[in-house]
Amino acid sequence: MGGGGDVVGALAVARLCEAWGTPSVLGGVAWERIVVDPRPGPRPPAEIVGGRELGSHARLAGPDTATVDGVRFSEALMAEHIGEEILLLDVAGGPAGVRDGIAAAVAELDADLVVLADVGGDVLAVGSEPGLASPLCDAVVLSGAVELARRGGPRLLLAVVGAGCDGELEPHEVEARVAASRDAGAFLGAEAIAPAVADELEAAARASYTEASMMVVRCARGEEGVVPIRRGRRTVTLGPLGALIFFLDPLVALEETAPLATAVAGTESIDEACSRLSKKGIRTELDFERERASETAD
C-alpha cells in the first residue's frame, strides 16, 4: 500500500494466506520513489503503458508494465519474478480513485478479502514522529479502502510487515501504535515470518528496487543491531519485531489506529490529500520529491 517495494513485503502476507488455504493476488500502487522514477509523485493511468486495464483506476500489471518514460514499476518486476499478474492501483486520484480501483479489482478477481500491507508501520503514524517521511500514500490507500468497505465492499484487513524496517518509525514507535490499536479494540493478532518465506522474500527483493523488505528478511533470520539504508541517509534497527506481521481491523477505531487516513478522507486527488496533511504541519513524500525535482532542474 505504500508504493515502491511494498509489493515485495506483501508477498509475506500472501504466502501466509496461502498457507491457510486462501488463494491470493498480489498488488501495489503506481508510485515509484524518485530515485527510480525521476518524475515526482504517482503516475496517473494516462502515463502507464502495458498490462490489462480494470476500469479507470486499476490494471493488472505484467512484466512490461511501465511509465510512458520507460520506467518499470516494482509490480512489473514482481510479475516477472513470480510469473503472475500483479494488481496496480492508481493513487493519483486520491482515496476516491483507490476506492474505485479496488472495487474494479475485486469484481474482476472475485475477491472477498482485501489485505493492505505496509512495510515498516508508518501507516500507523500520528504525524509527529521524527523519522516519518512517506505518510501520504499509506493514508490515501487506507482511506479509500475503508470507504469502500464501509459502503458494503469486501472485508478489509491491515497488515504491518516488519516494524521499523523502512527506516522511518522506530520499532518501539510501531509497537506503541500497535498497542494503541489494541487498546481501541482494533488489534487482531500477529504472525512470524517463516524461514522459507524469508528466503522467497530475499529472492523477490533482489529482483526489485526495495531495501526495506530485505531488512525484514534479516530480522526473520535473527539479525539484530542498527544498519544503514537509503545510501546511509536512514538507519534500521534490526530485531525480533521486524520478523512479525501485525494484523489490525481498520474498520474499528480508525482515528486511534491510523489518524492520517482519517485526515485525508473524502479527497479526490493526491494533491488534495497532500494539502490536508500539509495543513497539519506534516511533510510528505510528495513534498520531498517535488523539491528534489526542482533542485535537479535548477
HELIX and SHEET records of a PDB file:
HELIX    1   1 ASP A    6  ALA A   19  1                                  14    
HELIX    2   2 PRO A   45  GLU A   47  5                                   3    
HELIX    3   3 SER A   74  ILE A   82  1                                   9    
HELIX    4   4 GLY A   94  LEU A  109  1                                  16    
HELIX    5   5 ASP A  122  LEU A  124  5                                   3    
HELIX    6   6 PRO A  135  ARG A  150  1                                  16    
HELIX    7   7 PRO A  171  ASP A  183  1                                  13    
HELIX    8   8 PRO A  195  ARG A  206  1                                  12    
HELIX    9   9 ALA A  212  ALA A  220  1                                   9    
HELIX   10  10 ARG A  230  GLY A  232  5                                   3    
HELIX   11  11 PRO A  240  ALA A  243  5                                   4    
HELIX   12  12 LEU A  254  THR A  257  1                                   4    
HELIX   13  13 PRO A  259  ALA A  263  1                                   5    
HELIX   14  14 ILE A  270  LYS A  279  1                                  10    
HELIX   15  15 GLU A  285  ALA A  297  1                                  13    
SHEET    1   A 4 GLY A  27  VAL A  29  0                                        
SHEET    2   A 4 ILE A  86  LEU A  89  1                                        
SHEET    3   A 4 ALA A  58  ALA A  61 -1                                        
SHEET    4   A 4 ARG A  52  GLU A  53 -1                                        
SHEET    1   B 2 ILE A  48  VAL A  49  0                                        
SHEET    2   B 2 ALA A  66  THR A  67 -1                                        
SHEET    1   C 4 LEU A 113  VAL A 119  0                                        
SHEET    2   C 4 ARG A 155  VAL A 161  1                                        
SHEET    3   C 4 LEU A 244  LEU A 248 -1                                        
SHEET    4   C 4 PHE A 187  ALA A 192 -1                                        
SHEET    1   D 2 GLY A 225  ILE A 229  0                                        
SHEET    2   D 2 ARG A 234  LEU A 238 -1                                        
END                                                                             
